[in-house]
Amino acid sequence: MTHENTEVNGQERFAPFGRIIQGSVAGLRPQEELIMLIKRKLLLAVASAAAICVGALAGVSSAGIMPSNLGDFCQSASPDATIGLPGSATSSGGAWATHGLCYRYVVDVDVPGSSWYDVTASPVNNPLTSASCATLTEDVTLYWKSSFVPAGFTRIASAHFQGAWSDSDVLGGCYLERTSGDATLYAFGYGSNVGYTGTTSAGYLGKGVLRVAVTASTSEGPRVLNVSSRYHVVI
């Protein structure tokens, strides 16, 4: 640290924090001026840190992706449910929207080795009208953790889907269109279904956990969500 002697009002003063402001404040002794200067610097530092935190959190929403500078909270979150193969889990209303800092319905699927399987994530409450369907958004992110190397989850796929309405046939209704993300996550059928088909290698080395983190909402609010798994059926 540099120490300077500074002359103020004809008197030499010792400045342990570098050069201080020239001149004195009326009614204050040199020591008091130094204390005021330090306090101002501390207040500015605290205000700056608070502004950074508020700016980072402003982008957090229940239907969006978490800001990358805050990390992937769904990757390390506790699951809302754990199912096997086959299996199924349904959320308790839209309570998933307040799930820690993940803001998604998180389901872990235990997958044995030598498996060819399908996983589906979809909203299941009240049928949508053409108006509410237009506001439907769904985001699905998948993670994988090997039982052989249990070092935590690794993201393997993620995609964003938007609702669309069809009157083309008697089975018309609300369906999803993928607007961005990985093609391994696909929309199918009416009813806002998002699917994924995976395989595991033979034996213990192939065993692992597939984590499904899904969010879906409309102008009416968060949707009730279901995640189900089954062995792949060859037609």
N, C-alpha and C positions, 0 to 999 in steps of 0.2 A: 504494500500500500504506500502511495506517495504522500509525504507530509510537506506542507508548504507553510511558509510564514507570509501572511497577507497584511498589508497596511490598510487600515480602515480608520478614517477620521484622525489621521496623524499618528495612530497607534498601531504597533505591529501585533498581529494576532496569529496564533498557531491554529492551522486548519487541518485536522487529522483526516478529513474526508475529501481532500482536494481543495481547489479554490472556491471560496464562499462568495456570496453576492457582495459587491462593493457598496459601501455606505451602511448606515445602521438605521434600524426602525426606531422611530421616536419613542422614548420611554422604555426601551428594552436594552438590557445589557448584552454584551457580545455572546455570552453563554446561552442566553435565552433565544437569540437570533438563530444560533446553530441548532438548538432543539426544535424550533419552528420549521427550519429547513428540512430536517430529518423527518418530521411528522408529515410534511407535505408530500415528500417522496414516497413514504409508506402508504398514504392514502391513495395516491395516484396508482401505485402498484396493485393495491387491492381492487380498485375500481376497474382496472384493465383486466384482471383475472376474472372478475364477475361478468364482464361484458363478453369475454370469450366463452364462458360456460353457458350463458343464456343464448348466445348465437348458435352454439352446437346443438342445444336441446330443442331449439325452435323447429328443426326439421323432423322431429320425431312424430310419427302418426301411426295409428293402429293398422292402417291399410298400406303403409309404405315400407320401404327398405330402410333399416337403421343407417344413420350416417356412418361412413366407413371409419372415421376417426374415433368413433366410440366403440368399435368392435362389433362382432356378431354375437349378440346376446342369446339368440336361439340355439347357437352351437353348444353353449354351456348350461342352458336352462334345465331345470328339472322338468321331466315330461308330465303332461296332464294325464296321460294314460299309457299303459304298455300292453300290447297285444301279441299274440302268436300268429302262426300261419296254419290254418286260416284264423281270422279274428276280426273284431269290429269294435269301434269306440265312438261315442257321440258326446259332443260338448254339452255342458250345462248352460243352455242359452248362449248368450254372447259374452259370458264371463271371461273367455279367453282374451278379450280385447284389453283386459287390465292385467295380463299375465306378466308380472315383473317388468322388465324392459324389453321383452321379446315381442309382446303384443300379437302373438299367434297361438293357435291351438297346436300343441306339440304332442305327437304320438310316436312312441318307439315301437318298432315292429321287430320281434326276435325272429331271425331268418336262419334256418338250419342249412348245413352244407348240402350240396347236390340239389339245389332248389331252382325251379323255374317258376316265377311268381308274378302276380299282378297286385298293385296297390292303387286304391282309388281314394281321392279326397273330393268332397263335394258338400255344398250347403243342402240341408234337408228340410228346413221349415217352410211354411206357407208358400204355395205356388206364386210365382212372380207374374205381374201384369206386364204388358209391353212397355209401359212407362217406367216401372221400377227395374225391369230387365236392362234398360238402357243405362242405368246407373250402377249395375253390378260390376264389381271388380273382384278378382281372385288372384292371390299370389301363393305359389307353392315353392318351397325350397326343400331339397332332400340332402341328407347327410348320411355318411356310412362310417361305422366303427367296427373293425375286425375284432373278433374274440381272441384271435391269435396274437394280435398286437394292439391291446386296449389302450392306445395312447390318446383317446379322445376322438371326437367326431370330425370328419373332413367333408366339406361341402362338395357334392357331386353334380347337382343340377338345380336350376332355378328358372322360373318363368312367370310372366305376368299375363293374365287373361282378362278379356273384356266381354261383358254380356251383349248378346245380339238376339233379335226376335225374328221368328220365321212364321209366316202364315201359308207356307207352300203346300202343306198337306195336313191330314187329320191329326198327325202326331206333332204338329208345329208347336212352338213355344219358345222358351228361353234356352239358349245354348251359349257356349263360350267360344271365343276366338283367341288364339294365342297371338299377342301383339309384340312380344319380345321374349327373349330367353332361349332356353335349350329345347331342341326338338324332341329330346327323350321324354319330356313331359308333354302329353297330348290331351286335347279335349275330345270327348266323344259323347254321342247321344244327346238327347234333351234332358235337362235337369242339372246342368252346370257341373258335369263330371270332369275331373282331371285325373288321368291315369299315368302309371309308370309300370313298365315291365322289366324285371331284372332276373339275373341268374347268379348262382354262387357255385364255386368250385367244390369238388368232392371232399368229404371228410371234415375234420375239425378246422382245417385251414380255411374252409369256405364259410364257416359259421360267423354270424355277425349281427349287428343291429342297424336297421334302416330307420333313420329319424325323419318324420314328416312334419314340417312346420307350415301351416296353412292359415291364411286369412281371407275372409270373403265378407263383403258388405255392400249395401245399397243405400239409397237415400233414406231408407227406413231404419238403417242402423246395421250393427253386426249380425251375421247370420248364424244359425245353429249349424255346426259342422260335424261331418262324419268322416272317419278314416277307416277303411276296411282293407283286408288282405285275403288273398286266396292263391291256391296253386293255379298256374296258368293252364287254361283249357285250350287244347288244339282243336280247331273246328275243321 
